[in-house]
């Protein structure tokens, strides 16, 4: 049994394994379609012509399993998952293996992005029994949906080191025939253990953990795992982990005068710079790939996910806000350009992801990972043959570009990072030299170098546009659109870009039109692009999960604070009330990830780890405090404290697992008098410059992370903007702001508050 890191299992795992990831080939000869042809999910439709009797998750499949007394084979993945595509090509398109599957099992396909509730239940089983997990996830269930065997990617045939999928299928089928009772008993014991392991809750009298203890421990754990040379918090693979970086920014805001605070800021800014220089950043097409397979941020897994773009846009905007370094503002703008251009729908929403794999040429019959993004040295030379004015004679634009971006004649990808030889002889662009050193090497002025590199990128982008594009998952999810709304809204406020705020509003309007159930006001999980870009909904729409509410509410708060359009605030507060009704646990406290009442779900879980996306309960602590500060409903403050209490043990022992929630403890415990404005400081237009003559911006109000806000002690009725704080700018520099107020408005900012301003950076 092998345990592998989340999202990258590349080895087979048997008897409760681990995880893996995406690639499809050009269509093979047409086969009769199975039931998945009627589904809206792009992932399910990819499997509609497999020689497997696939069912979608639903009662029809459950009834068949019970009537025929067959175990269920559950396969969970997503449409841009590399190793999901590999397993399809090797096994699910194999006629003989398909017949074994259909004869012995009821086979169910689930898109984990459509049904995160189903995915989390069975991933809990796989991780608990193997120590790892990933996609595709392969789980065998009893007819009553209890798991008894699990794994991830399996190769089709046996090898010296691994059991093949064909063998696994035959062994499980034989065990079911001969030892069914034992398997049923085992599945019941497993379910009981999962109930116990997944229980998160607290007693009513338990208090939220102390902020300083949680923050210190989390900082120490992050510091201990930090890569001093390349940034990030592991050796490999390396994920962007915006939650870690946001935590470090908050820790710095609270400890700015200490060595620990300085280190927190250094770790976060260095990591962001190394990521932006690395191959995980698409230097030609903008945006960020999913993760790096090495510690240098060089060779990525090439899929691009919407949730990464939204979170990273926020983090890079905050980095600019703190440091004043335009480099970070440029990266934030780069991310938003990609998201708007390549993931944006004409109807206003955002699509989910782009695949890692594509055809190298229009004539190719097989997709390759990274084919759309990588370059041979001769391609670069052919595209950039021009002599460079001011450089030594004979120096071409290609010479300068190849030096700066690490292009080598025989490729720059280590064979160890290319086990399938898909990148052999190719180059993943990575900044190998500072602009100053590159300019000095070729005798160029900084402006000349910048223009040369920009011209090179434009030419490569034009050439790349002629290549076959990767698959685009045109499913639109409420939660990920919420993250992207935050990305555009916060960047718009920080960078003083009204067009970003307008794009956030456009996306919020899309959600209100297409992902809101008429009448009830409940969110829907997903919708889909149909023909002629018409937005379609599935025959049985999937209701929103906790994460959908949490990320949309967060996005609406961010949008309100960037636009002062009160309708977004009112909708956010309405959704918070609905979230409380659907997901709150009145006994153990905190929110369940899914609604009650679905008999097909064996467990109602509460996520206890911030991963690629922050756990919903982590973000909702901040949402609740923001909601209370705007509305005066102080029961939301109480709920926030109960969530922290429910996760208290984890926060005190391993806060590294919940850095976003650890960050929220600071907001919960620190009053405005203790700490003012870790994040409210920000560059805005519409303000008079000068040390003493400052006035509030009339156009933009921003929360910028909500790090250090204490809810008001009573409802503030001053004006339509409720408790929103007008921000200040001084000579284009972000400012730290503290208030004293003679009018008796307690901690709530109002028009007569007297600001004291100091720069956040020299």
C-alpha positions, 0 to 999 in steps of 0.5 A: 500500500502506498501513501501519496500527497493529495492531488498527485498520486502517480502510483497504484494503491490497493486496499485503501490507497491514495490519489492521482491526476488528467489526459484524454486522447482524440476520439476513438471510433464511435461506441454506443453511448452510456447513460452519462451522455445525458449528464451536463458535467464535462467530466461525466460526458468524457466517459459517455462512450466508454465500454462501461455501463456507467451510471451517474450517482443516483437512485437508479444505480443504488437500486440496481446494486441492491436488486442484483446484490452487486458491489458498487465501483465508484470512480471520482475525478474531474475533467481536467485531471491528468491521471483521471484521463490516464486511467480512462485511456488505459482501463475504462476504454479497454473493452475487456476491462469494461466487460469485467467492470460491467459484469461484476459491479454497478459502476458509478461516475462522480464529478468531484467538483459537482458533488464535493459531498460525495467526494469528501465522504469517500476521500475520508475513507481512503485517507483514513485507511491509507494515509493519502489520497488523490484523483482518480479515486477508486472505491468499492462499496456495498449496495448500501454505499458503505466502503470496504476497499479504496485506492486511486489510480491503478495501471491496467495490468500487473507489474513487478511493483504494482497490482493491475486494475484488471487483477483488482477487479477480479479479486474483489469480485471473487471476494464478494462471491465467497466472503460477502458477509465478512465484507459487509461486517468490515464495511460496518466497522469502517463506517463506525470508525469514520463516524468517530474520526470525523466528529468535530464539535465542542461543549457549549461552555468551551471558549475560543482558543487564545489567539496568541498561542494559536498564532505563535504555534502556526507561525513556528510550524510554518517557519519550520517547514519553510524552504529558505532558498526557493520559498514555499513550505515543502520540498516537492511537490509545491503548492501555492497555498494562499492560506499560508501566505495570508496567515503570514501577512496577518502575523506580520501585521500583528508583530511588525516590530519584532524579528518574527514579524519581519521573518513572516513578511520575508517568507511570504514575499520571497515565496510569492516572488519565486512562484512568479519567476517559476514555471508554475507561472505561465509567462506567456499566457498568464495565470498560474498552473496548479502546482510544481513537481519540484522545489524550484517552482519549475516544472508544473502540473499544467492544469489551471484552476479557477480557485487558484487564480481567485485566491492568488489575485488577492494574495499578490494584491495584498503583497503590493499593498504591504510592500509597495513593490509594483512587481506584485501589482503586475502579477495580480494584473497578469492573473486577472487578465488570464481569468477574464480572457480565458476562463470568463464566460460571455454571460458574466461567470467564470468557467472552472479550469483548463486541462493539463493536456492537449494535442501537440499539433492539429494532426496529433492523435494523442494528447501530451501534458504541457504540450500547449505551454512548452517550447523547443529551443529551435522554436524560440530561435525561429520566432525571435531572430531579430538583432537586438539594438545596443547589444553585442553584434550578432546578439538576437532577441532569441539569445536574450530571451533564452538566457533570461527564461532558462531555455536550453538547446536540449530542453530544461526539464529533468528526466526525473520530472518527466517519467512519461517523456512527454517533455523531452527536449522541451523547455518550461520557461522560468526566470533564471536571471534578474533583469539587472543581470540579464541587461548587464550580460548583453549590455542593455539598458533596463528599458531596452531589456524590458521591451525586448522581453515583452516583444518576445513574450508577445511573439510566443503568445501569438505562436502558441495561439495557433496550437490546439488549446487544452480542454476547457471545463465549462462548468460554472461553480458558485463557490469558485465564482465567489473566490474570483469575485473576491479576487477582482473586487480586492484587486480593484480596490487595492490597485485602484482599477474600477474595471476590476470592480465592475468585473466582480459585479458582473460575476456577482450578477451572473450568480444571482441570475443563474445560480440562485433558486427562484423563490427560496433564495438558496444557492445552486452548486453549478450551471453549464455552458450550452450551445451558443453560450447559453447557460444551462442547468441540469434536469435535477439542479444540485443545491449549494453546499456550505462552501458555495455560501461561504465563498459567495458571501465573502465575495459579496462583502469584498464587492460591497466594500469595493463599490459601496453598492449596498445591494451586495451587502444586503444579499450577503446578509440574506445568504448568511441567514440561509447558511445558518438555517441549512448547515449549522450544527446546534449541538456540536457547533460549527457548520456541516459541509452539506445539508441534512436529509440526503439518505445517500450520504453516510456522513455529514462532515465538517472540513478540518483542513485548509487545502487548495481552498480554505475550509469553509468553516475557516472563512465563515468565522471572518464572514460572521464577524463582518456580517455582525459589524455591518448588521449589529446581529451579535449572535453571529459573533457568538457563532464565530466563537463557537466555531473556533471552540469546536476546532480548538484542539486542532488549532492549538496542536496543529494550526498549520492544518488550519492557517485561515482559521488561525488567522481568524482567531486574531480578528475574533480576539483583537479589538480595534484599540489593540490593533488597527488596520493591518489591511485597511491601508491602501492606495486609492484615487480621489484623495488629497496628498500631503501629510496633514490634508487628507480626506476620505475617498468618495468612491471606494471602501474595502475590507482587504482581508478583514484581518483585524476588525472587531464588530461594533457593540451596537448597530450603527445607523449613520448612513447607507454604508452602515459601518463601512470605513472610508480609507485614506491615501497619502502620496500614493503610499499605503497607510496604517490608520487608527481612530479616536472618536469623541462622539461616543460611537464606541469602536464603530468608525464614523464621520467625526472619527479623528484619524492618525496616519502612518505609512505602512512602508518607508 
